[in-house]
């Protein structure tokens, strides 16, 4: 969780020196690419971490079929033989022939266009990441990278991730959903919702009081012991 704040922050934390004064603060400008079995934001419940991370989920080549396996193996072999050419061309282009003012203007145009589709503050912040990907795609396609016709489809995947990131950033609502799911799965532990034919208390102890429970009527209150809520 701390890494997800420190990397986008662009500077290390201020530290003192043993002899007094402050150490020189290191800074950086970079992006972090991470792959794994889980989204990087799954390791933190912080909403801020989700506003800083664009998480693409799922298998990039789809289901485990012979065709998809062959496509994966072909891509891997091709990249191993040919990697590095586009990166050098892009760096030369940026150093020698780019009007950075026009690049900044184009980035702002793309950022506003993506942000206009956002459904909340977090997805608006993630629109910055999608705009950066969009601008990078335009640059590499201008230099001859194939696949321009698929660019919009690829960017839509990134935008779906931005929208999902915005939805997942509402951690209080997620907490309420988890709490209610737990209560419904443990309804027998609530006085009022338990089986009326059972005289003894639940084996795991009471969880609280839930008048009517899931069975009938309209209930307005659900009482749970604080230690269980925590």
C-alpha positions in Angstrom: 0.0 0.0 0.0 2.8 2.4 0.8 4.5 1.8 -2.5 1.3 2.8 -4.3 1.6 6.2 -2.7 5.3 6.6 -2.9 5.9 5.8 -6.6 3.3 8.2 -8.0 4.4 10.8 -5.4 7.7 11.2 -7.2 9.8 12.0 -4.1 11.0 10.2 -1.1 10.0 11.1 2.4 11.8 13.9 4.2 14.5 12.5 6.6 16.8 14.2 9.1 20.5 13.7 9.3 22.4 12.4 12.4 24.3 15.7 12.7 21.3 17.9 12.2 19.4 19.3 9.2 17.7 17.4 6.5 18.9 14.9 4.0 18.7 15.7 0.3 15.4 14.4 -1.0 15.5 12.1 -4.0 12.9 12.5 -6.7 11.9 10.5 -9.8 9.5 10.5 -12.7 8.4 7.1 -13.8 5.6 4.6 -14.1 5.3 1.2 -12.4 4.1 -1.9 -14.3 3.1 -4.9 -12.1 1.7 -8.3 -13.0 0.4 -10.9 -10.6 -2.4 -13.3 -9.7 -4.3 -10.4 -8.0 -4.7 -6.7 -8.7 -2.1 -4.6 -6.9 -4.9 -2.7 -5.2 -6.2 -5.9 -3.6 -3.3 -5.6 -1.1 -4.8 -2.4 0.3 -8.2 -1.1 1.4 -7.2 2.5 0.8 -9.3 4.5 -1.7 -6.3 6.6 -2.6 -4.4 3.6 -3.9 -7.2 2.9 -6.4 -7.1 6.4 -7.6 -3.4 5.9 -8.5 -3.6 2.5 -10.2 -5.1 1.4 -13.5 -5.7 -2.3 -13.0 -6.3 -4.4 -16.1 -7.8 -7.7 -15.0 -8.3 -11.1 -16.8 -6.4 -13.3 -19.1 -5.0 -11.1 -22.0 -5.4 -13.9 -24.5 -8.7 -15.2 -23.3 -9.5 -18.8 -22.4 -7.0 -21.6 -22.5 -7.5 -22.9 -26.0 -5.0 -24.3 -28.6 -5.4 -21.2 -30.7 -4.8 -18.8 -27.8 -1.8 -20.9 -26.7 -0.3 -20.7 -30.2 -0.9 -16.9 -30.3 0.8 -16.5 -26.9 3.8 -18.6 -27.9 4.2 -16.7 -31.2 4.0 -13.3 -29.6 6.6 -14.4 -27.0 9.0 -15.7 -29.7 8.5 -12.6 -31.9 9.2 -10.1 -29.0 12.3 -12.0 -28.0 13.8 -11.7 -31.5 12.6 -8.1 -32.3 12.3 -6.2 -29.0 14.0 -2.8 -28.6 13.7 -1.3 -32.1 10.6 0.8 -31.4 11.9 2.1 -28.1 15.0 3.5 -29.7 13.1 5.1 -32.6 10.7 6.7 -30.1 13.5 8.1 -28.0 15.2 9.6 -31.1 11.9 11.1 -32.2 11.3 12.7 -28.8 14.8 14.1 -28.6 15.1 15.4 -32.1 11.8 16.2 -33.7 9.0 16.7 -31.3 7.2 20.0 -30.5 6.6 19.4 -26.8 4.1 22.2 -26.6 1.9 20.5 -29.1 2.3 17.2 -27.2 1.2 18.8 -24.0 -1.8 20.4 -25.8 -2.7 17.0 -27.3 -2.4 15.3 -23.9 -4.8 17.9 -22.3 -7.2 17.4 -25.2 -7.2 13.6 -24.7 -7.4 13.9 -20.9 -10.5 16.2 -21.1 -12.1 13.8 -23.6 -11.7 10.8 -21.4 -12.5 12.6 -18.2 -15.8 13.8 -19.8 -16.9 10.1 -19.8 -16.0 9.6 -16.1 -18.7 8.8 -13.5 -16.8 10.0 -10.4 -13.7 11.8 -9.1 -11.5 8.7 -9.1 -12.3 7.7 -12.7 -11.6 11.3 -13.6 -8.1 11.0 -12.1 -7.6 7.7 -13.8 -8.5 9.5 -17.1 -5.0 11.0 -16.9 -3.5 7.5 -17.2 -5.7 6.5 -20.1 -4.8 9.8 -21.8 -1.1 9.0 -21.4 -1.6 5.6 -23.0 -3.6 7.2 -25.8 -0.9 9.7 -26.6 1.8 7.1 -26.4 -0.2 4.9 -28.8 -0.5 7.8 -31.3 3.2 8.4 -31.2 4.3 4.8 -31.8 1.8 4.3 -34.6 3.0 7.5 -36.2 6.5 5.9 -36.2 5.2 2.8 -38.0 4.1 0.4 -35.3 1.3 -1.7 -36.8 -2.1 -2.1 -35.2 -3.5 1.4 -35.4 -6.9 0.0 -36.3 -7.0 -1.8 -33.0 -6.0 1.2 -30.9 -9.4 2.3 -29.9 -10.4 -1.2 -28.9 -7.3 -1.4 -26.7 -8.0 1.9 -25.1 -11.5 0.9 -24.3 -10.1 -1.9 -22.2 -8.1 0.6 -20.3 -11.1 2.9 -19.8 -13.2 0.0 -18.5 -10.4 -0.5 -15.9 -10.6 3.2 -15.0 -14.4 3.0 -14.5 -14.0 -0.1 -12.4 -11.3 1.5 -10.4 -13.7 4.4 -9.6 -16.4 2.0 -8.5 -14.0 0.0 -6.3 -12.6 3.2 -4.7 -15.8 3.6 -2.6 -14.4 1.6 0.3 -17.2 2.5 2.8 -19.9 1.1 0.5 -17.7 -2.0 -0.1 -17.5 -2.5 3.7 -21.3 -2.2 4.1 -21.8 -4.8 1.3 -19.3 -7.2 3.0 -20.9 -6.7 6.4 -24.4 -7.5 5.0 -23.1 -10.5 3.1 -21.6 -11.8 6.3 -24.9 -11.2 8.2 -27.0 -13.1 5.6 -24.5 -16.0 5.7 -24.7 -16.1 9.5 -28.4 -15.3 10.0 -28.8 -18.2 12.5 -26.5 -16.3 14.9 -28.9 -13.4 15.3 -31.6 -13.3 17.9 -34.9 -12.8 16.1 -33.7 -14.3 12.8 -32.8 -17.7 14.2 -34.8 -20.9 13.9 -37.7 -20.4 16.4 -37.6 -24.2 17.2 -34.1 -24.1 18.5 -34.0 -23.3 22.2 -30.2 -23.3 22.7 -28.0 -20.5 21.5 -25.8 -20.8 18.4 -22.6 -22.9 18.7 -20.4 -19.9 17.7 -22.3 -17.5 20.0 -24.7 -14.7 19.3 -23.8 -12.1 16.7 -26.5 -9.7 17.6 -30.2 -9.0 17.1 -32.0 -9.0 13.8 -35.8 -8.7 14.1 -37.6 -10.7 11.5 -34.3 -11.5 9.7 -34.5 -12.6 6.1 -37.8 -14.4 6.5 -40.5 -11.8 6.4 -41.7 -8.2 7.0 -39.7 -5.0 6.6 -36.9 -4.6 9.0 -35.1 -1.3 9.6 -32.3 -2.2 12.0 -29.6 -4.8 12.3 -27.6 -5.0 15.5 -24.2 -6.6 15.5 -21.6 -6.8 18.3 -18.9 -4.3 17.7 -16.0 -6.8 17.8 -17.6 -8.7 15.0 -18.1 -5.6 12.9 -14.4 -4.7 13.3 
